[in-house]
Amino acid sequence: MAKGEYAFNRRLRDVGARIDEIANEEARQADVNGPAARGELAAEKMGLIDQVDEILNRLEEINRAR
């Protein structure tokens, strides 16, 4: 694995962890209609999902170049 791939994989892990945190916060707040349950973290979550898509596309490009 090339150095760039390690960086992409680390970022993918970190972004995935944050998405999990947001999802857990949304679930915890569902019963009390807290801010996360009302969608206040939705924009951040969607931005992170977009980052995941971009990272996966870049990793796919690296693999095709081999």
Steps between C-alpha positions, in 0.01 A plus 500: 500500500638840403543783748208692345275200546584488869400865534171438316428194713573692822271781390233249402524343847478840671206619291321169556552532874348850500201380296451226760518757782235713332274200438535393864424853619190509277385167642561607862303819450210346310285446810553853631488677162845646557690713248666205326167320470352815345763487226738768622797274418360391163703751297823388665410135447421557131829687456685207654319255273609712203858477629471121518383492138795716393751289692362180351517650151863598552589156631329346198711723271816385676402136457418547131838660441677183612 
